[in-house]
């Protein structure tokens, strides 16, 4: 799993960046996405950042990609709404 956190000052660039990340994962906070780890996804995201977004960044913008190993993933503690994110829900009609 990857956590991608960003702080981008330009509204349009930030919206496009969030749209890119939403293709590969889910938003867990306003500027944090959780992405199921895949070397292919990581390469695509990094290529997009380097070629498409980095030229648009200002000195105050930042993106941080944090890999989380499977062993560490089991140690994640969630509270509130996030607690239910990992639960599977069955819907009967």
C-alpha positions in Angstrom: 0.0 0.0 0.0 1.1 3.6 -0.6 0.0 6.8 1.1 0.3 9.8 -1.1 0.0 13.2 0.6 0.1 16.5 -1.3 0.0 20.2 -0.7 -0.5 22.0 -3.9 -1.3 25.7 -4.0 -2.9 26.1 -7.4 -6.6 25.0 -7.4 -6.6 23.7 -10.9 -3.3 21.7 -10.6 -4.5 20.3 -7.2 -7.9 19.2 -8.7 -6.1 17.5 -11.6 -3.7 15.8 -9.3 -6.5 14.5 -7.1 -8.3 13.2 -10.2 -5.1 11.3 -11.2 -4.8 9.7 -7.7 -8.5 8.8 -7.6 -7.9 6.5 -10.6 -5.6 4.4 -8.5 -6.9 4.6 -5.0 -9.2 6.2 -2.5 -9.2 9.5 -0.7 -8.7 9.0 3.1 -8.2 12.7 3.9 -8.7 15.8 1.9 -5.1 15.7 0.6 -4.2 12.1 1.3 -4.9 9.0 -0.9 -4.4 5.4 -0.1 -3.3 3.3 -3.1 -3.1 -0.4 -3.2 0.5 -1.1 -3.7 1.5 -2.1 -7.2 4.9 -1.4 -8.8 3.0 -0.6 -12.0 0.8 2.0 -10.3 3.7 3.5 -8.5 5.7 3.9 -11.8 2.7 5.4 -13.5 2.0 7.9 -10.7 5.7 8.9 -10.5 5.9 9.3 -14.2 2.8 11.5 -14.2 4.2 13.6 -11.4 7.6 14.1 -13.0 6.4 14.8 -16.5 2.9 16.4 -16.1 2.8 18.0 -12.6 6.3 18.8 -11.4 6.8 21.5 -14.1 3.6 23.2 -12.7 4.7 23.1 -9.0 5.8 26.2 -7.1 8.4 26.2 -4.4 5.7 25.8 -1.8 4.1 22.7 -3.3 4.9 19.2 -2.1 4.0 15.6 -2.8 5.1 12.8 -0.5 4.7 9.1 -1.4 5.0 6.7 1.6 5.2 3.0 1.0 3.7 0.8 3.7 4.8 -2.8 3.9 2.3 -5.7 4.3 3.7 -6.3 7.8 3.2 -2.6 8.8 -0.2 -2.5 7.2 -1.5 -4.9 9.8 -0.4 -2.4 12.5 -2.5 0.5 11.2 -5.0 1.7 13.7 -8.2 3.4 12.4 -10.8 5.4 14.3 -14.0 7.1 13.3 -15.1 6.8 9.7 -11.8 5.3 8.7 -12.4 2.4 11.0 -15.2 1.2 8.8 -13.2 1.6 5.5 -11.6 -1.8 5.8 -14.8 -3.6 6.7 -16.7 -5.5 4.0 -20.4 -4.6 3.9 -23.2 -6.9 2.7 -26.3 -5.3 1.4 -29.5 -7.4 1.2 -32.5 -6.2 -0.9 
